[in-house]
Amino acid sequence: MDSSLLDENYWDERYKTQSKGWDIGYASPAIINYAAGSIAKDAAILIPGCGNAYEAKALLAMGFSQITLLDIAPTLVAKVKREFENNPNIQILCQDFFQHQGQYDYIIEQTFFCALDPSLRPSYVQQMHTLLKPQGILMGLLFKREFAQQGPPFGGDQTEYQQLFKSKFDILHLADSTNSIPQRQGNELFFELRKKLSTCPA
């Protein structure tokens, strides 16, 4: 698919018609368990392509206090803003991820990477590196499978992801997820990447 077609209008229509088929309806256990054990409650956290913000709801309930949500779909962002109205611990922006500016301790990946045309993956890696503070962490889940239909979602495999991230990040963990939701068992990789201070090719 031409990446230019996956624009604001495309995603806004998907949310208007509630046709984003990989929305699981709740926060991913793998991400929430990691956050509970590894992320400080006052860490600056970005969730790009936040969708219905299930992870954010869970993090707020756990006491996290600096969460930024980003999505390109105006209909979705308006809905999420209503849900979190007057909550000082969360900021919600309707913005293209590749235009966003900020500095974060952690960025959480949950079905954003798979929503982007694969031609944008090198730009995704560069932007993630730019948005993270020194030693900042990009973590979350990636599909470990290809999809028969034309995406999104778009899949991939562990070798591909290693090659993609290794110049900008130290790969602390990239392996089969041990606590995926039942319908994704065996088809997800859990990853934890630390921003490299030096980005010389490996």
MIKOLMAR-95881 format. One record per residue (C-alpha): residue number from 1; residue in three letters; x, y, z. Coordinates in steps of 0.25 Angstrom, whole numbers. Layout:
// residues N
<NUM, 'ALA', <X, Y, Z>>
...
// end
This chain:
// residues 202
<1, 'MET', <0, 0, 0>>
<2, 'ASP', <5, 14, -3>>
<3, 'SER', <9, 20, 10>>
<4, 'SER', <2, 33, 6>>
<5, 'LEU', <-11, 26, 7>>
<6, 'LEU', <-10, 23, 22>>
<7, 'ASP', <-13, 37, 25>>
<8, 'GLU', <-21, 45, 35>>
<9, 'ASN', <-34, 42, 27>>
<10, 'TYR', <-31, 27, 26>>
<11, 'TRP', <-30, 26, 41>>
<12, 'ASP', <-41, 35, 44>>
<13, 'GLU', <-51, 27, 35>>
<14, 'ARG', <-46, 14, 42>>
<15, 'TYR', <-50, 20, 56>>
<16, 'LYS', <-63, 26, 51>>
<17, 'THR', <-67, 12, 46>>
<18, 'GLN', <-60, 5, 57>>
<19, 'SER', <-53, -4, 48>>
<20, 'LYS', <-39, -5, 54>>
<21, 'GLY', <-39, -20, 55>>
<22, 'TRP', <-27, -22, 64>>
<23, 'ASP', <-32, -14, 75>>
<24, 'ILE', <-33, -24, 87>>
<25, 'GLY', <-41, -16, 96>>
<26, 'TYR', <-32, -15, 108>>
<27, 'ALA', <-18, -12, 112>>
<28, 'SER', <-7, -22, 108>>
<29, 'PRO', <-3, -31, 120>>
<30, 'ALA', <12, -31, 115>>
<31, 'ILE', <13, -16, 114>>
<32, 'ILE', <6, -14, 128>>
<33, 'ASN', <14, -24, 135>>
<34, 'TYR', <27, -18, 130>>
<35, 'ALA', <22, -4, 134>>
<36, 'ALA', <19, -9, 148>>
<37, 'GLY', <33, -15, 150>>
<38, 'SER', <42, -6, 142>>
<39, 'ILE', <37, 8, 140>>
<40, 'ALA', <37, 19, 151>>
<41, 'LYS', <24, 26, 153>>
<42, 'ASP', <29, 39, 150>>
<43, 'ALA', <35, 35, 137>>
<44, 'ALA', <31, 43, 124>>
<45, 'ILE', <24, 33, 115>>
<46, 'LEU', <19, 34, 101>>
<47, 'ILE', <9, 25, 94>>
<48, 'PRO', <9, 28, 79>>
<49, 'GLY', <-3, 23, 71>>
<50, 'CYS', <-10, 22, 84>>
<51, 'GLY', <-23, 17, 79>>
<52, 'ASN', <-34, 15, 90>>
<53, 'ALA', <-23, 17, 100>>
<54, 'TYR', <-25, 5, 108>>
<55, 'GLU', <-10, 5, 113>>
<56, 'ALA', <-11, 19, 118>>
<57, 'LYS', <-24, 16, 126>>
<58, 'ALA', <-17, 5, 133>>
<59, 'LEU', <-4, 13, 135>>
<60, 'LEU', <-12, 24, 141>>
<61, 'ALA', <-19, 15, 150>>
<62, 'MET', <-5, 10, 155>>
<63, 'GLY', <-1, 24, 158>>
<64, 'PHE', <8, 28, 146>>
<65, 'SER', <7, 43, 145>>
<66, 'GLN', <14, 48, 132>>
<67, 'ILE', <7, 41, 120>>
<68, 'THR', <6, 47, 106>>
<69, 'LEU', <-3, 41, 96>>
<70, 'LEU', <-2, 43, 81>>
<71, 'ASP', <-11, 40, 70>>
<72, 'ILE', <-14, 45, 56>>
<73, 'ALA', <-29, 42, 56>>
<74, 'PRO', <-37, 54, 60>>
<75, 'THR', <-50, 46, 64>>
<76, 'LEU', <-42, 37, 72>>
<77, 'VAL', <-34, 48, 79>>
<78, 'ALA', <-47, 56, 82>>
<79, 'LYS', <-52, 43, 89>>
<80, 'VAL', <-40, 40, 97>>
<81, 'LYS', <-39, 55, 102>>
<82, 'ARG', <-53, 54, 107>>
<83, 'GLU', <-50, 41, 115>>
<84, 'PHE', <-38, 48, 121>>
<85, 'GLU', <-44, 62, 123>>
<86, 'ASN', <-38, 70, 134>>
<87, 'ASN', <-27, 59, 138>>
<88, 'PRO', <-14, 67, 140>>
<89, 'ASN', <-6, 54, 138>>
<90, 'ILE', <-8, 52, 123>>
<91, 'GLN', <-6, 60, 111>>
<92, 'ILE', <-14, 56, 98>>
<93, 'LEU', <-9, 61, 84>>
<94, 'CYS', <-15, 60, 70>>
<95, 'GLN', <-2, 60, 62>>
<96, 'ASP', <6, 53, 52>>
<97, 'PHE', <16, 44, 60>>
<98, 'PHE', <27, 48, 50>>
<99, 'GLN', <25, 63, 53>>
<100, 'HIS', <24, 62, 68>>
<101, 'GLN', <35, 68, 77>>
<102, 'GLY', <38, 64, 91>>
<103, 'GLN', <47, 57, 100>>
<104, 'TYR', <43, 44, 108>>
<105, 'ASP', <49, 34, 117>>
<106, 'TYR', <40, 22, 111>>
<107, 'ILE', <32, 21, 98>>
<108, 'ILE', <22, 9, 98>>
<109, 'GLU', <19, 2, 85>>
<110, 'GLN', <6, -5, 84>>
<111, 'THR', <1, -7, 70>>
<112, 'PHE', <6, 6, 64>>
<113, 'PHE', <18, 0, 57>>
<114, 'CYS', <9, -10, 50>>
<115, 'ALA', <0, 1, 45>>
<116, 'LEU', <11, 8, 37>>
<117, 'ASP', <14, 5, 23>>
<118, 'PRO', <27, -3, 24>>
<119, 'SER', <34, 8, 15>>
<120, 'LEU', <33, 17, 28>>
<121, 'ARG', <41, 7, 37>>
<122, 'PRO', <54, 14, 36>>
<123, 'SER', <48, 27, 39>>
<124, 'TYR', <40, 21, 51>>
<125, 'VAL', <54, 17, 56>>
<126, 'GLN', <60, 30, 54>>
<127, 'GLN', <48, 38, 61>>
<128, 'MET', <48, 28, 73>>
<129, 'HIS', <63, 31, 75>>
<130, 'THR', <61, 46, 74>>
<131, 'LEU', <49, 46, 84>>
<132, 'LEU', <56, 38, 94>>
<133, 'LYS', <65, 44, 105>>
<134, 'PRO', <79, 39, 106>>
<135, 'GLN', <78, 24, 111>>
<136, 'GLY', <63, 25, 108>>
<137, 'ILE', <55, 12, 106>>
<138, 'LEU', <46, 8, 94>>
<139, 'MET', <38, -4, 98>>
<140, 'GLY', <26, -12, 95>>
<141, 'LEU', <21, -23, 85>>
<142, 'LEU', <23, -26, 70>>
<143, 'PHE', <16, -36, 62>>
<144, 'LYS', <24, -48, 59>>
<145, 'ARG', <16, -52, 46>>
<146, 'GLU', <12, -48, 32>>
<147, 'PHE', <-2, -45, 29>>
<148, 'ALA', <-9, -51, 16>>
<149, 'GLN', <-17, -38, 13>>
<150, 'GLN', <-11, -25, 9>>
<151, 'GLY', <-8, -17, 22>>
<152, 'PRO', <-10, -11, 31>>
<153, 'PRO', <-6, -18, 40>>
<154, 'PHE', <7, -21, 34>>
<155, 'GLY', <16, -32, 40>>
<156, 'GLY', <30, -36, 41>>
<157, 'ASP', <40, -45, 48>>
<158, 'GLN', <51, -45, 58>>
<159, 'THR', <63, -44, 49>>
<160, 'GLU', <57, -32, 41>>
<161, 'TYR', <54, -25, 54>>
<162, 'GLN', <68, -27, 59>>
<163, 'GLN', <74, -21, 46>>
<164, 'LEU', <65, -10, 46>>
<165, 'PHE', <68, -5, 61>>
<166, 'LYS', <82, -9, 63>>
<167, 'SER', <89, 4, 58>>
<168, 'LYS', <81, 13, 67>>
<169, 'PHE', <78, 4, 79>>
<170, 'ASP', <84, -6, 88>>
<171, 'ILE', <75, -18, 88>>
<172, 'LEU', <73, -22, 102>>
<173, 'HIS', <62, -32, 99>>
<174, 'LEU', <55, -37, 87>>
<175, 'ALA', <49, -50, 88>>
<176, 'ASP', <35, -57, 88>>
<177, 'SER', <25, -51, 97>>
<178, 'THR', <22, -60, 109>>
<179, 'ASN', <9, -53, 113>>
<180, 'SER', <2, -50, 100>>
<181, 'ILE', <-13, -50, 100>>
<182, 'PRO', <-18, -63, 96>>
<183, 'GLN', <-21, -60, 81>>
<184, 'ARG', <-7, -55, 79>>
<185, 'GLN', <1, -66, 86>>
<186, 'GLY', <13, -70, 78>>
<187, 'ASN', <11, -58, 69>>
<188, 'GLU', <17, -47, 77>>
<189, 'LEU', <31, -42, 81>>
<190, 'PHE', <33, -34, 93>>
<191, 'PHE', <45, -24, 92>>
<192, 'GLU', <52, -14, 100>>
<193, 'LEU', <62, -5, 93>>
<194, 'ARG', <71, 6, 99>>
<195, 'LYS', <75, 18, 91>>
<196, 'LYS', <90, 18, 87>>
<197, 'LEU', <98, 30, 90>>
<198, 'SER', <106, 27, 78>>
<199, 'THR', <99, 23, 65>>
<200, 'CYS', <111, 18, 57>>
<201, 'PRO', <107, 6, 49>>
<202, 'ALA', <109, -7, 56>>
// end
